[in-house]
Amino acid sequence: MAHVIRFHETGGPEVLRCEEADVGDPGPGEVRIRHEAVGLNFADTYFRTGLYPAPLPAGLGVEAAGVIEAVGDGVSGFADGDRVTYTGSPLGAYSTERVMPPHSLIKLPDEIGFDTAAAMTMRGLTSSYLLRRIHPLERGDTVLLHAAAGGVGLIVCQWARLLGLTVIGTVSTEEKAELARAHGCDHIVYYRRENVAERVRELTGGAGVPVVFDSVGATTYAGSLASLRRRGLLVCFGTSSGPVPPIDAPQLAIHGSVFVTRPALADYIADPAERAELAGELFGHVASGRIKIEINQRYSLKDAAQAHRDLESGRTTGSSVFVL
């Protein structure tokens, strides 16, 4: 029997239950995977609270790494014994094994461990499209990165340095500042005691930045807009503090004819060829050691509720995984 985390009603971390389930054999167009490690992402809390609706009862999680144990009829490109990682629907990654369609699967190089893969597939691919697809950044550009000591933040800091970018990162504590600096963040702004936009202007000679990467949302939106240079781009790719407010179009003109986008990873990896290209570049950097994945929290699956409490309270840094 597999162990799975489910919730039968939306709410706080206490609604998460560890249950037994018989996952069965894969049907046509499906594979069965034995998970070795499962990723913990802030988006998981959105499903648990109901911000992202899901039919109940529901499983949880969209990211994991493991080994294919069985392949159903009609599946091509994958075989028993393949090491794989994935991020994407359907929900249900919080489990020791599962049956699922293979469209989200990515073959995992032997040089990358399962825990590393589970910690980085979503965050790494997010970092990949942020830096390689969403805006034509050039060597020497300066960007503002909120939550610079988070899972995506630490990857972006390292990758940005490889690309010759300067990163202004926001953090809440000295500990997180030290971590961000160690991974390539050039300038630190303590968002709880400093005016972010004013510091960005100081650091850029009054010009502002061409791009702001904002995974925080409600509490940072206004400061992010005010940090942009003329015709800059605000990338709202997360909402850890709550949804961004409704966009007031005249304010975009007032701030310098700026742009706002709310991208979703799914739209940047929907094409298999593009997903393979983004993953290949990511895996190459990680396998070579050019980008290091920080797994600073490890949990057992039965401790999913505590993992969510830690995540929502801001006590985590880097990436978190469930090790099975």
C-alpha positions in Angstrom: 0.0 0.0 0.0 1.2 3.5 -0.8 1.1 6.4 1.7 -0.5 9.5 0.4 -1.4 13.0 1.8 -4.9 14.1 1.2 -7.3 16.8 2.4 -11.0 16.3 2.6 -11.8 20.0 3.3 -9.9 23.2 2.8 -8.3 25.0 5.6 -5.1 25.2 7.6 -2.3 22.7 7.8 -4.3 20.5 10.2 -6.6 19.4 7.3 -3.8 17.3 5.8 -4.1 13.6 6.4 -1.7 10.7 5.8 -3.7 7.8 4.4 -3.0 4.4 2.8 -4.0 3.8 -0.8 -3.7 1.0 -3.4 -2.5 2.9 -6.5 -2.8 -0.2 -8.8 -1.3 -0.7 -12.2 -1.1 1.9 -14.9 -3.7 2.0 -17.6 -3.3 2.9 -21.2 -1.2 6.1 -21.5 -0.1 6.0 -17.8 3.0 5.1 -15.8 3.5 4.1 -12.2 6.3 5.9 -10.3 7.9 5.0 -7.0 8.8 8.4 -5.5 12.2 8.8 -3.8 11.7 12.5 -2.9 8.8 15.0 -3.2 9.1 18.8 -3.6 7.4 21.2 -1.2 6.2 24.4 -2.8 4.3 27.5 -1.6 1.7 26.9 -4.3 0.8 23.7 -2.5 -0.7 25.8 0.3 -3.0 27.6 -2.2 -4.7 24.3 -3.0 -4.9 23.4 0.6 -6.6 26.7 1.5 -8.9 26.7 -1.5 -7.3 29.7 -3.2 -6.7 27.3 -6.1 -9.9 25.2 -6.2 -9.6 21.4 -6.4 -12.3 18.7 -6.3 -12.4 17.2 -2.8 -11.1 15.0 -1.4 -7.8 15.8 -3.1 -4.2 14.8 -3.1 -1.5 17.5 -3.0 1.8 18.4 -4.6 2.9 18.7 -8.2 6.6 17.9 -8.0 8.6 14.8 -7.3 11.4 12.5 -8.5 11.7 8.8 -8.6 11.8 5.6 -10.7 9.3 4.3 -13.2 8.1 0.9 -12.1 5.5 0.1 -14.7 4.4 1.5 -18.1 0.9 1.2 -19.5 0.0 0.5 -23.1 0.6 3.3 -25.6 3.3 5.0 -23.6 6.5 5.8 -25.6 9.7 7.4 -24.6 9.7 5.9 -21.1 10.5 2.4 -19.7 10.7 0.5 -16.5 13.6 1.7 -14.4 13.9 5.2 -15.9 14.9 7.9 -13.4 12.5 10.8 -13.8 11.5 14.1 -12.3 8.4 16.2 -12.9 6.5 19.3 -12.1 2.9 19.8 -13.1 -0.6 18.5 -12.8 -2.4 16.4 -11.8 -2.2 16.8 -8.0 -0.9 13.9 -6.0 2.9 14.2 -5.7 2.7 13.9 -1.8 2.8 10.1 -2.0 5.2 7.2 -1.9 4.0 6.1 -5.3 1.4 7.0 -7.9 0.0 6.4 -11.3 0.0 9.3 -13.7 0.2 10.4 -17.3 3.7 10.8 -18.6 3.4 14.2 -20.2 5.1 16.1 -17.3 8.0 13.6 -16.9 11.6 14.6 -17.6 14.3 12.0 -17.7 16.8 12.7 -14.9 20.5 12.5 -15.5 22.4 10.1 -13.2 24.6 12.9 -12.0 21.6 14.6 -10.2 20.2 13.0 -7.0 16.5 12.4 -6.5 16.3 14.9 -3.5 18.1 17.5 -5.6 15.6 17.0 -8.5 12.6 17.2 -6.2 14.0 20.4 -4.7 14.7 22.1 -8.0 12.5 21.0 -10.9 9.8 23.5 -10.3 12.1 26.2 -8.9 14.8 25.6 -11.5 12.4 25.6 -14.5 10.8 28.8 -13.0 14.3 30.4 -12.8 15.0 29.2 -16.3 12.1 30.9 -17.9 12.4 34.0 -15.8 16.0 34.6 -16.9 16.0 33.0 -20.4 12.5 33.6 -21.8 10.5 36.4 -20.2 12.7 39.5 -21.0 15.8 40.0 -23.2 18.2 40.7 -20.3 21.7 41.8 -21.3 25.0 41.4 -19.5 25.4 44.4 -17.1 21.7 44.8 -16.5 20.5 45.1 -12.8 17.3 43.3 -11.6 15.3 43.4 -8.4 14.6 40.0 -6.9 12.2 39.6 -4.0 12.7 36.7 -1.6 16.3 36.4 -2.6 16.9 33.7 0.0 14.0 31.5 -1.1 14.2 28.4 -3.3 13.8 30.3 -6.6 15.7 33.2 -5.3 18.9 31.3 -4.6 18.8 29.7 -8.0 18.2 33.0 -9.8 21.0 34.7 -7.9 23.5 32.0 -9.1 22.2 31.9 -12.6 22.1 35.7 -12.9 25.8 35.9 -12.0 26.6 33.4 -14.7 24.8 35.7 -17.1 26.6 38.8 -15.9 23.6 40.4 -14.3 23.6 42.4 -11.0 21.0 41.4 -8.5 19.4 43.6 -5.8 17.7 41.1 -3.5 15.2 41.7 -0.7 15.3 39.7 2.5 13.8 39.9 6.0 16.8 38.9 8.2 20.6 39.0 8.5 20.7 35.2 8.2 18.8 35.3 4.9 21.0 38.2 3.7 24.1 36.1 4.3 22.6 33.2 2.4 21.6 35.3 -0.5 25.1 37.0 -0.7 26.8 33.6 -0.6 24.8 32.6 -3.7 25.6 35.7 -5.8 23.2 38.4 -4.7 25.1 41.7 -5.1 23.0 44.1 -3.0 20.7 43.5 -0.1 17.6 45.4 0.9 15.9 44.6 4.2 12.3 45.1 3.1 10.9 45.2 6.7 13.0 48.3 7.6 14.0 49.9 4.4 12.0 51.5 1.6 12.7 49.1 -1.3 12.0 51.5 -4.2 14.2 54.3 -2.6 17.1 51.8 -2.1 16.7 50.6 -5.7 16.9 54.1 -7.0 19.9 54.8 -4.9 21.7 51.7 -6.2 20.8 52.4 -9.8 21.6 56.1 -9.9 18.0 57.0 -9.9 17.1 55.0 -13.0 15.4 52.0 -11.6 15.6 48.4 -12.9 14.5 47.0 -16.2 12.9 43.9 -14.5 11.5 43.1 -11.1 11.0 39.4 -10.2 8.2 39.4 -7.5 7.1 36.2 -5.9 5.6 37.9 -2.9 2.6 39.7 -4.3 0.3 41.9 -2.1 2.8 43.5 0.2 5.5 44.2 -2.5 3.5 45.2 -5.5 3.5 48.9 -5.0 7.2 49.0 -4.2 8.0 46.8 -7.2 6.2 49.2 -9.6 8.0 52.1 -8.1 11.4 50.4 -8.6 11.1 50.0 -12.4 12.8 52.2 -14.9 10.8 53.7 -17.7 9.2 50.9 -19.8 10.4 48.3 -17.3 8.7 44.9 -16.6 7.2 43.7 -13.3 7.0 39.9 -13.3 4.5 38.8 -10.7 5.2 35.1 -10.5 4.0 34.3 -7.0 1.7 35.5 -4.2 3.2 34.4 -0.9 1.8 37.4 0.9 -1.5 37.3 -1.0 -2.8 38.2 -4.5 -1.6 41.3 -6.2 -4.2 44.1 -6.2 -6.3 44.8 -9.3 -4.1 46.6 -11.9 -4.8 50.3 -12.2 -3.9 50.9 -15.8 -3.2 54.7 -15.4 -0.7 53.9 -12.7 1.3 52.0 -15.3 1.7 55.2 -17.3 2.5 57.2 -14.2 5.3 54.9 -13.3 6.9 55.3 -16.8 4.8 53.2 -19.2 5.7 50.1 -17.4 4.5 46.5 -18.0 3.1 43.9 -15.7 2.9 40.2 -16.4 1.6 37.3 -14.3 3.3 34.2 -15.9 2.6 30.6 -15.2 5.3 27.9 -15.5 2.9 25.6 -17.3 2.8 28.0 -20.3 6.6 28.0 -20.6 7.0 24.2 -20.5 3.9 23.2 -22.4 5.9 22.6 -25.6 8.0 19.4 -25.1 10.9 20.8 -27.1 11.0 24.1 -25.1 10.7 22.1 -21.8 13.6 19.9 -22.9 15.7 22.9 -23.8 15.0 24.7 -20.5 15.6 21.5 -18.4 18.7 20.7 -20.3 20.3 24.0 -19.5 19.2 23.8 -15.9 20.5 20.2 -15.5 23.8 21.1 -17.1 24.4 23.9 -14.6 23.5 21.8 -11.6 25.4 18.7 -12.7 28.5 20.8 -13.3 28.3 22.5 -9.9 27.8 26.0 -11.5 24.4 26.2 -9.7 24.1 24.5 -6.3 20.7 23.6 -4.9 20.2 24.3 -1.2 18.0 21.8 0.5 17.7 23.4 4.0 14.6 21.5 5.2 13.8 17.8 5.0 10.6 16.2 6.2 9.0 12.8 6.3 5.6 12.6 4.5 3.7 12.2 7.7 5.0 15.6 8.8 3.3 17.5 5.9 1.3 19.7 8.2 4.4 20.9 10.1 6.1 21.5 6.7 3.3 23.7 5.7 3.4 25.6 9.0 7.1 26.2 8.5 6.7 27.3 5.0 3.8 29.8 5.7 5.6 31.3 8.7 8.7 32.2 6.7 11.0 30.0 8.7 12.3 28.2 5.6 15.2 29.1 3.4 16.2 27.6 0.1 14.3 24.5 -0.9 12.3 21.9 1.1 11.7 18.3 0.3 9.9 15.2 1.7 12.4 12.3 1.7 10.8 8.9 1.3 
